[in-house]
C-alpha cells in the first residue's frame, strides 16, 4: 500500500518533519505559558499566605508536569530528525544551527530541569520563598529554551552573521550576536511566546469553565479565571504589537511569503489588505486573472504594514518570480541564472584547487563571490518553484488572525462577569470558554503553518532548497518511519489526554 502513494522522498521527509513539529507544538505553548501562570499563582500564595492559592498552584502544576514530560520526548525526536532526514542541511549549516541548540541545552534545559524537581517535589522540603524562586526559574528556563530554538528558526528565515566556505561547502558562523539579535529572530520569539501565553490562559479558562458547568470547585475556578484572563489579555496586546512587527520583517526579508499570505500576484502601490476572501483555485503565477473569487479589502493597509508608507509598492508573486525592473526587483528567473553561475564556478574552483591551479582557482572564486547570494536559486528547475503553497498560507493566516482578534474579547468578557460575581449564571460564556481551549491550539498551529509553509521551498531562505537539504534515503524508509512516528505520537497524545482528564476529574485537593 505504501508504494501507491504518489509522493517523492523529499515530500515524505517534509511530511514527517511537519508531523513531528505539529505534535511537538501541541505541548510547547502550554509549557511556556502555564509555567508563568504557576509562578503568578504561587506568588499570590506567598504574598497573601492564603492556602487556597497554594491549592490552585498545586492543581495546575500537576497538569503542567504531564504536559512538560511529553513535550520533552517529542522535542528530542524532532532534533534527531535533522541528522536522519536532513543530513545535508546538518552538514552545510551545523556550525551555525548547532550553536543555538547547544545554548538551549546548556543555559535553558538544565535550568528548567534542575528547578523542576524542586518545584514539583519540594513543597514540604524547602522554604516557601525558595520554592517560589524554583517555580520562577522553571518559567524563565522554559522560555529561554524557546528563545534559542526560535533564534535558530529565525536564522533559517533570514540567514545573517555567516559566510560560505567554498573549500568545505559549508556555511560558517562569523557573528553570533548578529544571529541572536536578528530582527526576524526577535520577532519570532516575542510573537511565539506571547501567543503561547494566550494558549495557556485559554487552557486554564477552559478547564475552569468546565468546573463551573459541573458546579464543582467554584472558588478555584473563578480565581483561576481572573488571573488567566488578565494574563491572556496582557499577552493579547503583545501578540498584536509583535504581529505588526512580524508583518513588517516578513515584508522586508521574505516578500514572497507575504505575497503568498495575501494572495497577491500583481504588486501595486497603495496596496490593500484582504481582510477576508476566497482565492481563485485556478490562479497560477503569470496569470492575469483576478486572484480572488470574493474579497473584503482594507485600502492602503498592506502598504502601511509592509513598508510603513500608505503609498508604497508591495510586490506580488509575478513581480518576484519574473522580475519588475521598474520597481528594481530582480526576478527568480534572473537569480536562477546567477545561481547556476555560482554553482559552476564553485565546481571549477574546487577542481582547480585539487590540481594545484591557483590562478584558475582565484578567478573562479572571484566570480563565485559575485554570484554567491543567489547560490540556492541555482538548484531550482523552474522559477515557479520559488512560490510557496498560496492557498494554505492564505487561509491559515486568516484563521490565526480571526482567532487572535476573538481571544481578547473573550478575556474581557470573562473578567467582567467574574469580577462582578455573575459568571456562574452565564452558561453561554462558560461553554464558549471550554470551546476556546481548542481554538487556542488551532490558532497557534495555524501560525506555525504560516511561518513554515510560507518559507517553502527553502530550508534556508534563498540559500538552500529543501530538496538539497535532504538525506540520501529511500522513499520507503522515510514512509515507514513516518507511520511509526504517527502511531507513536498519537499514543503519546492519547496517554497525555487520559492522564490529564483523570487529574481534571479528580480536581484540586481543596481543604
N, C-alpha and C positions, 0 to 999 in steps of 0.2 A: 504493500500500500504506500509506503514512503516514496517509492520510486515514481509514483504517479503525480506527485506534487511538481508543478512547473515553476520551480524556484531555483536560482543559482546558489552556489555555496556562499557567495557574498551576502545574498539576501537572507539566507538561513542564519548566517553569523550575526547579521543585523537583528534579525528577529529574536535570536537567543539573548543578545545583549539587552535589547529592549524589554524582553520578558523579565530578565533578572533585575534590571533597573526599576521597572514599574512595580514589581513585587517589593523590592527594597524600599521604594518610595512610599509604600503603604505605612511603613513603620517609622521612617526617619522624621517626618514632620511632627508626629505626635511626640517623639522623643525630645525634639528641640523645644517645642512649646510647653509641654507638660512639665518638663524639668523646671522651667522658670515659675510656672504656676505652683508647683510644690514649694519652691523657695518662698513665694509670696504667702502661701497658706501658713507655712511654718514660721515665717517672720511675724505674722499676726499673732500666732500662738505664743511665741517667745515674748513679744511686747505686751500682750494682754494677760497672759497666764491662764486664759480660759481653755479648759480641757476639750471643749467641742471643736476647737480649731486643730488640736492635735489629732482628734478622731478623723476630721476631714482630711488632714495631711496624710495620715496613715492609709486611709482608704484609697486615695488617688495614687499613692506610692505603690500599692500592690499592683495596680493596673499598669503603672509606668514600668515596673520591673519586668513584667511579662513581655511587654512591647519591646523593651530595651534588649532583652536576650535574643529575640527572634530577629531584630534589626541587625544585630552584630553578625549573626550567622549568614544572612543574605548579603551583607556588605563584604564579608570575606570572599564569598564566591564571586561577587562582582569584580573585585580586584584581581582575582586569579584569572578571569577571562581575558584580561589584557595580554597575558602571556600565552594562553591557549589559542584563542581565536584571532588575536590581533598582534601576532609576534613581530611582523614588520613594523607596525606602529611602535611597539615597545622598543625595538632596536633603534629606530630612527629618532625617537624623542625621549627615550628613557632617561637621559641625562637631565632633562627639564621636567618631565611629567613625574618622575620618581621623587624629586625633591619635596614638593608639597605633600605627597603621600607619606614620605618618611617623616616630615614635620608633624603630620597628623598623628602618627604613631607615637612619636617622642613627646610632643608637647600637649596633646589633647587626649588621646585614647587612654594613656596611662594615668592622666589626671582624673578623668571621669571614672575609670575602672577602680582606682585606689579609693576614692572617696565614696563610690557607690556602696562598697561593703560597709563602711561606717554609717552611711545614710540609711541603708535598709536594715542592718542588724544591730546598730549601735544605740537604739533608743534608751535602753536602761544601762548602757555600759559607758557612755561618755556624757559630759555635761550638755545642757541644753544649747549653750552657745556654740560649742564645738560641733554638735550635731547640725545646728543651723548652718555653720560655715561649710560643713561637708555637703549639705544639700545645695548650697550656692555653688560650690566647686563642681559638682556634677552638672549643674545647669550651664556654667561657664565652659566646662570641658566639652560638653556635648556640642555647643555652638562653635567652639574653637575647632572641633573636629570637622564640622560643616564648612568652616572658613577655608581650611586647606583643600578640601575636596572641590569646593567651588572656585578656588583660585586656579586649580588645575583645569577645571572645566572652562573657566573664563579664558585661560590661555589657549585652549583649543579653538575658542570662538574668535580670539583676537591675539595671534601669536606675536609677542613682543619680547624684548630682552634676550634675544638669542641670535645665533649666526649658524649658517650651514657650513659644515666642514666637508669640502669636496674629497678629501683623502679617505674619510671614513663613511661618507654618505650619511651623516647623522647631523641632526640639529643639536647644538650645544648651547648651554646657558652662558650668557655674558653678564646679565644684570638681574639678580634675584629680586631686588626691590622694585624694578620696573614691572616684573611679572606679578608681584604681590599687590602693588598699588595700581594695576591697570584699571582704567575706568570700567571696563566690562566686568572684571573680577569683583570690584567693589559693588557694582550694580547688581550682579547676580547674588552676591552674598546677602546684601541688605534686603533685596526683594524676596529671596527664597526663605530667609529666616523669618521675616515679618509675616509672610503668608503661612508659614508653618505655625506661627503663634496663633493665627486665626483658626487653623485646623484644630489645634489643641483646645482652644477656647470652645469651639463647636463640639468637640468630643465631651468636655466636661458639661456643657449645657445640655447636649443630647441625652446623656445618662441621667442628669439631674431632672430633666423634664420627664423622663420615663418614670423616675421615682414619684414625681408629682402626680402623674397619671394613675399610678398604682397606689397613691395615698400612703407612701412609705418614706421614712427618713426625711420628712418635710423640712426640718430645720437645716439639716445638712445640705439638702438640695437647693434651698433658697440662698443660703450663704455662698455656696459654690457658684450659683448662677450670677450673683452680684460681682464676685471677684473675676470670674471668667468673662463676663460681659464688659467690664471696664478694661480688662486686659485685651480682649478682642477688639474693642473699639479703638484703643490706642494703636494696636497693631494695624488696624484698617487704615488709619491715617498715614502710617509709614508705608504700607503697601501702595497706596495711591501715589505718594510722592516718589517712591522708588520705581514704580511702574512708569511714571512720566520720564524719569531719568533713564530707565531702561530703554524706552522707545527712542529716546534721543541717541543713546550709544549704539543701538542697533542700526539706526538710520545712518550714522557716521561710519560704522565699522562693517556692517553686514547689510548693505542696501538691498541685496537680493532677497534676504529673509523678510525685510519689511515689505517689499513688493508682493511677496507670496502671501504674507499675513493679510494684506489689504486687497489682494486680488487685482492689483494694478498692472496692466500690460503696457499701456501708453502713458508715459510720465507727463506731468503738467505743472504749470506754475499755479500757485494758489490752490493746492490740491485739497480736495475734500476728504473727510474721514467717513468710511462706510460704517455707520453705527450698527446696522443690521441689514442682511440681504441674503440672496440666494445666487450662487455662482452659476454661470453658463457651463454645464459639464463638458461641452464640446470645444471649449476655448483652448487653443494651443498657442505657444509662442510664435509670433509673426502674423497672427490673425488680426484682422481689423474689426472683428465683431465686438459687440458690447459684452464685456466680461460678466455682467450681472443680468439675471433674469428679473430680479427685483432688488432694489436697494434704497435705504434711507440714509442720506448723506448729510454731514455737517460741513458746510462750506469753510474752506481755509484751515480747518482744524489739523489735518495731517501735516500740512506745511509748517504749522506752528510747532507741533510735537516733534517733527523731524529736524527742523532747522532753526527754530525759534524766530521764524520770519513768515508772516502770513502770505507773502507773495513769492516765496522761494519755490524752486523747482524740485519736485520729488520724482526720481526716475522710476520707470516701470520695468517690467520684465523684458520687454522688447528693447528698451534702451540699453539695459545691462547686457543682454545677450548679443545684440547685433551692433551696439555702439550708437552714440549720439554725439557727433563732432561739435554740433552747435552748443552743447552743454559741457563739452570737454570730457565726455565719458568714453573710455576705451572699452569696446565690447569683448565678450568672451571669445568670439571668433579671432580677433587680433591677438588676444592673450594666449590662445592656444598655439598660434604660430610662434609667438615669442617663447612659450614654454617648451616647444619642440626644439627650438634652437638651444635653449638651456640644457635640455637632456642630451642633445647631440654633442655639445661642447664639453659637457661633463664626462661623457664617454670618451671623447677624444683626449681630454686631459688625463684621465686615468690610464689610457693606453700609452700615452707619451711618457708619463711618469714611470710606467712599468719598464719601458725600453730605454729609459735614461735620456729621452729627447727633451731637455729642459726648455729650449726655445719654443717648441710647439706647445709644451705644457703651459708655459706662461701666456702665450697667445690665446690658447683655449680657455684658460682660467679667466683672463681679462674679459673675453666675450661672454663667458658664463655669468660673470658678475653683473654684466649689463642686463641680463635677462632672468636672473635667479628669482626675482619677485614673482614671476609667472611660472615658476617651476612646476607647480601642481597642475596647471592648466594643460601642460604638455601630455598628461596622461589621459585626458578626455578624448573620446572618439568623435563627439559632435557637440556643438555649443549648447544645444538644448539640455544636455546632461547637467549643466550647472544650475538648472531650475529645480528647486525643491518641490515636493508634493504640495500643490497650491491649495486644493480643497481641504486637506487635513489641517494645514496650517491656519487657513482662514476660519474654519468653523471652530477649531479648538481655541483659538484666541477669543472668539466671541463668547464661547461658553465660560471661559475663565473670567472675562471682564464682566459679564452679566452677573455671575455668582459673586464676584468680588464687590459689585455695587450693592447687591442684596444683603450681604452679611452685616455691614454696619447698621443698616436699617433694623435688622433683627436684633442686634446687640442693644440698640437704643430702646426698642420696644420691650425687650426682656428686662432691662434695667429699670425702665419706667414703671412697669407693673409690679416688679418685685419690690422696689423701694417703697411703693405705695401699698404694699401688702395685699395686692389684688391678683397676683399671679396664679393662685390656686383656682380662681374662677375662670381663668382664660384658657379653656381646654384647647381651643384652636391654636393658641400660641405655644402651648406645651407640645402639641403634635407637630407643629412646624419646627420646634426646637429639636425634636427627635429626628425628623427628616433631614434637618440641616447638618447633622453629624455626617451623613453620607454625602451631602452636597459639598462639604468641605473637601473630602477626598477627591471628588470629581473635579473640583476646581484646581487643586494642586497637581493632579495628574495631567489635566489639560495644559497647565503651564509648562510642564516638562515636555509635552509633545510639541508645543510651540517652539521651545528652546532648541530641542534636539532634531526634530524633523525639519524645522526651518533652516538648519545648518547644512543639511544634505546638499550635495553628495560628498561633503568634506569631513574627514576625520580631524584635520587641522585646516582651518579656514584658508582657502586659497593655495595651500602648500602640499597637502597630502589627501588625495581622494580615498574614500573608504575602500574602494576596490583594490588599491595598492597597499593599504594598511593591514590587510587580512593575513592570516596564516595560510600556509600551503597544506590545507586539509581537504579530504574528500567531502563531497556534499553529504554522503551517507553518515559520515562521522558526526558532522555538525547537527544533522537532523536527529540522530539518535540522542545526542546529549541535550538537544532542545527539549525533547519529550521527557527525558529523565528529569531535567530541571523543572519542567512544567508540573510533573507529578510531585516532585519533592517540595516545591514552593507551595503548591496547593495544599499538601498535607500539613506543612508548617502553618499556613494561614488558618486552616480549619482547626488545628490544635490551639493556636493562639485565641481564636474566637471562642472555642469551647471553654478554655481556661478563664478568659475574660468574662464571658457570660455567667460562668459559675461564680466568680468573685462578685459580679454585679448583683446576682440573685441573693448572695449572702449579705451584701451591703456593708456599710460601715459598722464597726463594732461599738455602738453607742452605749454609754452608761445609762 
